[in-house]
Amino acid sequence: MTLKIKRVAANIISLLLFSFGFAMLSHGQTDRVWKIGQPIVTYWAGPGFPGGAPMTDAAAQQLKTGGWNLVWCNEKELDVVQRNGLRGLLFDSLFNLNAVEDPIKRDALVALIDRVKNHPALYGYHLLDEPSAG
């Protein structure tokens, strides 16, 4: 694709996104417009991090007192995260490319997502750190 075609495509996409947003606002859909909300304050490693200390109520309270609001957790720790008014960054060993290619692991991954996707403490999934160019 040439640079000129890419620019035209980018301009069309930008125009469509702008038009869609304007249309939502002009039709009383303001409750569906994304708002920034509370800034994310998180950490690397620490409680709840894979292979580290578990996310307990004591650890969650210490993090909250320190000003963190997005914490590492696994599925079983989501309730701890919610109970302490935090948001969870979910880690699971199924979040890898091999799980998608293996039918049994893929089914387990789909089941995991179905169990947690509506949990009030779930903020996001930690899928991969520093992926290679490949």
N, C-alpha and C positions, 0 to 999 in steps of 0.2 A: 504494500500500500504506500503510495507516495505521500510525502509530507503535506502537500496541498489537500489531498483527500482526507488525511487524518485531521487537519485543522477544520475542514468543513464539517466532518463528523462530530468533532468535539464541540463546535459551535451549535450544531443542531441539538445535540444532547443537552448542552447547557440551556438552550432556549426552551426545550421541552420541560426540563426540571424546574426552571423559573416559572413557566406557564402553569405547571401542575401546582406548585406552591401557591401562586397567586390565586388560582381557581379555588383551592381549598379555603383560603382566607376569605375570599369574596362570597363564598357560599355558607358562611357560618360554621365552618369546620375547624375553628380555632382550637378546640379541645384535642384535635388529632395532630396538631403541629408540635414537633419535637422541641423541647426546651432543655437548656443545658443542665439544670439541676445542681446538686452538690458536687463540688470538685472531687476527683478521685485522689486519695492519698493511700499509697500502698508500699510494699517492701519486697525485697528479694530474700528468699529463704525464710527462716524464722518459723513460728508456730504454724502448723497446718501444711507446711511445705513438704512435698514428697520426700520421704526418707528421714524427715526431721521429727521434731516434737509434735504431738497431736494438738489440734485446736480444741482446747478445753475452755470451760467457762472462765477460769482464772486467766488463761492466756488471752482470750477474747476481751475481757475487761481491761487487762493491761494495755492491749493494743488500742482499744477505744479511748482510754484515758490519755494515751500518748498522741492521739489525734489521727490514727489510721482508721480508714473506713472500708477498705477493700482488702480482704484477707484470703489467704490460701486455705483450701479445705477439700475434703473428699465428700462423697455423697452422705456418709454417716454423720459428718460434722456440720451439714447445712442447718440443722435445727439449732445447734450451738450458736452458729453465726446469726441466725434470725433472732434467737432469744436475747442476744446482746446488741441488737440494733446495727449490725454490720452487713456488708455485702460480700458474697462469696465468689472467689475465682476458683472454679472447680477443676481439680486435677484428677485424672484417672488413667491407668495404664492402657485403657482401650483407645485413648486419643492418640492414635498413630496410624500411619498409612497401611501397615500390615493388617490391622484390624478390619479395614475396609475391604481388603482383598480376600480375607478368610471368612467364608459364610457363617461359621459359628460365632466368631468374634464380632462380625458385622451385626448379627442378630442381637448379641449381648450389648453392643454399642447403642443400637436403636432402642433397646429396652431401657438402658440407662438414661438416655436422653428423654424418653417418654416419662420416666419416673421423676426426673428433676426439672424438666423444662418450665413448669409452672410454680416451682418453689419460690416463695417470696424473697428469700435471701440470695437466690442465684443471680449473679450479675453477669458472669461470662464463663467461658470454657478456656482453659489453658491447653491449646492444641500443640504448639511447637515453639521452641525457643531457638532463635538464630538458625533458621533453615538455610541449607546450602543453596547455591544457585541452581543446582540440578533439580 
